[in-house]
Structure formats: C-alpha cells, structure tokens
C-alpha cells in the first residue's frame, strides 16, 4: 500500500465547513479540497472534514482539541456561523487558516484571491472591446443567520470587495459608474441571475455589458437574454465546469483554487513543525478566461 495510507498519519488536519454550501457539489470547495488533499496525502498526513456542532464553539483551541487536530483549515469561514466568524476575527492562532474574505487585522493564517484585481481584468477586457456602458450583477451584501428568535446579518465580504473593485476599475479608466446599473440578487444563484436580468430587460436604457459576481448569476442572466434575443456581453467569476459548455461559452475570471488549497496545507504543515511560527498571509491573482459571452 502507498505510504501515508498504510500507517498512522504523522499529523491530522481538519477542514471546518458548512453543509449549507454543499462542499462536495460546489466546484469552489471541491478544488480547494483537492489541493488540500493532494498536499497532505503526499506527505503522509491525515485529513478530517467536519461541520460545526449545534452549540457554538468557545475558542479555536476547543475546535482543535475536540477534533484531535494538529491544524485547522476553514472554508467559507463567514458562512458557518456568526460565532465562528467572531472567533476568527478576534483570536490569534498559528495553526488555523482561512480562505478568502479578507478583513483587516486577521491574526490567523490566510490565503485569498485578489477579487478586485479580477474585476479590473474583466472591466479592462470590456473596454478593450469598445464597451462603455458597463453594469454589474452582484450577490447579496449581507448573510442572514437565524439564531434562536433573532436574525443576525453578517457583511458578505466577497460581494463588497467585488463591487468596490468594479467601481474602482471603471474610475481608473475614466469611465463614470452609473449606480442604476449595479443590480443585486437575493442569492448568488442562477435563479436570481435570471430573475434580476428579466426585470432589468423591461427598462429602456440598458448597459452594453455586465460583470457578474459569480458564474451562477451569469448563467441566469445569459438564459434571460437568450429568451429575449437581446445582446449584452456577460462576464462571470469562478470558471465553473459549465462555463465552457454553456450557450454561449462564458467569459469568466478563474481563481487558482487547487494551488491555494495545496499552499494552505503546506502553510499549516510548516506551522506545526516550526517552534516559533508566524502568522502568514498570501495573495493570489485570478486570471480572465475569454470565451464567447464577452
């Protein structure tokens, strides 16, 4: 048998995530997990994937001890529960790492895609193709959580960074941003992309092109356009598997998710083996993938 599977793992690392995002069907999660698994398996380390319990955690150490872990990677860390987000935002821990959603002052390890740079690439591509009236279709700006009888709303950092990056990219090129052309869905879903675009198409003055907060919103927008025969260029974000075969094939921004997962696992391995580890943060640049939708 292969080394790393026939004997006890040297270390065991955990992935904490939320079942609400269905990590085994989401390509975003699947590619991060693929990178994490590759790096750990190649070094003979173990991996445990789990969701949080019904009661809130009191500390990051409680998670590590409770699961008997040498390090912890947290996927969609702001989506799991407000208490988990609060712990990550306020505690320091060298053996915990989170992906994306950068907020100032984090004192855990962090790897993230510069989504504003991705928006800048998308805007530059549209301007190069002579589009000047450019809009955006984004997801919600907040995440609602039901805790007992109360609803707590947590800022959706990814949405906000993409919108700010979109606006800055236009201004940097001397193009005014028409706020009427920034529309929001209630969720980052294909159904919401279709609903918002369908309503938008009833208006007389429309953008020539739109940048979407993710591929699912873009798929929905393209489906609504296809039914009406209207021509608006559309760019997505993430490069899901369907993007290549969609009609038309979707121009989108790809995150280096497998590489981020591999590097994240490598960071925690080194943190475990280092006597005086430092908190590390790594920024990754996305890449525009040009197809026929824009």
Secondary structure, DSSP 8 states (H G I E B T S, - for coil): --TTTSS--S-EEEEEE-GGG-TTT-HHHHHHHHHHHHHHHHTT-EEEEEE--SS--S-HHHHHHHHT-SEEEESSHHHH-HHHHHHHHH-EEEEEEEES---TT-EEEEEEE-HHHHHHHHHHHHHHTT---EEEEE--SEEEEEETTEEEEEE-HHHHHHHHHHHHHHHHTT----GGGEEE-SSSSHHHHHHHHHHHTTSSS--SEEEESSHHHHHHHHHHHHHHT---EEEEEE--GGGGTSSS--EEEE--HHHHHHHHHHHHHHHHH-TT----EEEE--EEE--S--
